[in-house]
Amino acid sequence: MDCGVLFSGGKDSTLAALVLEDFYDVTLVTAGFGVTDDWEHARAAADDLGFAFERVVLDESVAADAVETMVDDGFPRNGIQAVHEHALEVVAERKYDAVADGTRRDDRVPTVSRASAQSLEDRHGVDYLSPLTGFGRGAIDDLVEQELVVESGPSEEVPKGDYETELRALIEDREEGSVAEVFPAHEQTRVTGRR
Amino acid sequence: MDCGVLFSGGKDSTLAALVLEDFYDVTLVTAGFGVTDDWEHARAAADDLGFAFERVVLDESVAADAVETMVDDGFPRNGIQAVHEHALEVVAERKYDAVADGTRRDDRVPTVSRASAQSLEDRHGVDYLSPLTGFGRGAIDDLVEQELVVESGPSEEVPKGDYETELRALIEDREEGSVAEVFPAHEQTRVTGRR
């Protein structure tokens, strides 16, 4: 069975792929709007990890709406959620038997409810898998430490490979300095290989 | 890291163990009240699967309360939930770094809420893992088909190795024929090996 795992280049989506690789032929799928070249970081990470890689391009109007929402809200949560849902729809349209993401039990965003999961499955004839929803933060930190080599730093210096970095760029394009108002500074991780 | 996986001998708890075995030293842990010898089915399945096995004995008063609840309710759900929660507490007291179960995304019972999971983790200093909560029914059926050899049949003929069979026996002891009123007839599975 084939599984496309939504992949940012960070530790959560990588760990999700590691959980699935014994059971599925995993392809890491990075979704973006074609705004920056940061998806190349994700491709490099996929190569280092030994996984097949695919890039999918999302609908620009979804980015525009998400940016509008995030700037209005003053926080990124609802915009990120909308883009994540769109990305799952796009990957579910592709050839995979299953589509997966790195959503964790203790995440506030993105989240995929059981009803949304079943709707995605029914409409696209795929399975939706979120292998990390059964793991808490402590377990995930231990597993990352055990399995992966990561570099971490502030999100400006360690960009994610997926749409999040592009959304930040689009917000900054509207008004210089505005990204810091919407996205709180946080530590980002980038995976550079397996232990 | 050591992980004790609550194990009934059925397909869900087995699949949970398979998901975890790349990351943890897994022991299959069967919990019961010492009422019947059905735990020996679970031990035999653990041997066939190549996992370490441990049997833990639960508090009899929890069985008595659960039976009372199930008979009063006329359905098993709340009683099963109470016993499952107790079993997790007992396993969390043991030597494992993590305690896991075969709870699935689409299960109605038992369920472990995020708050209960965090409470269990905080009180016992363990991680709680439910690796199948990220998988829907369709994906689990496919994975069982791909990974496991199972026999299935009515629950009277294919007894589970854990507390459920004992709860059925305790209800039947109170009044002959009463178990059919509380437990709806359903198909049970027993794992006999890996593919």
Boltz contact constraints between the chains, C-beta under 6 A:
constraints:
  - contact:
      token1: [A, 23]
      token2: [B, 143]
      max_distance: 6.0
  - contact:
      token1: [A, 127]
      token2: [B, 136]
      max_distance: 6.0
  - contact:
      token1: [A, 127]
      token2: [B, 138]
      max_distance: 6.0
  - contact:
      token1: [A, 127]
      token2: [B, 139]
      max_distance: 6.0
  - contact:
      token1: [A, 129]
      token2: [B, 134]
      max_distance: 6.0
  - contact:
      token1: [A, 129]
      token2: [B, 135]
      max_distance: 6.0
  - contact:
      token1: [A, 130]
      token2: [B, 134]
      max_distance: 6.0
  - contact:
      token1: [A, 131]
      token2: [B, 134]
      max_distance: 6.0
  - contact:
      token1: [A, 133]
      token2: [B, 133]
      max_distance: 6.0
  - contact:
      token1: [A, 133]
      token2: [B, 134]
      max_distance: 6.0
  - contact:
      token1: [A, 134]
      token2: [B, 129]
      max_distance: 6.0
  - contact:
      token1: [A, 134]
      token2: [B, 130]
      max_distance: 6.0
  - contact:
      token1: [A, 134]
      token2: [B, 131]
      max_distance: 6.0
  - contact:
      token1: [A, 134]
      token2: [B, 133]
      max_distance: 6.0
  - contact:
      token1: [A, 134]
      token2: [B, 134]
      max_distance: 6.0
  - contact:
      token1: [A, 135]
      token2: [B, 129]
      max_distance: 6.0
  - contact:
      token1: [A, 138]
      token2: [B, 127]
      max_distance: 6.0
  - contact:
      token1: [A, 139]
      token2: [B, 127]
      max_distance: 6.0
  - contact:
      token1: [A, 143]
      token2: [B, 23]
      max_distance: 6.0
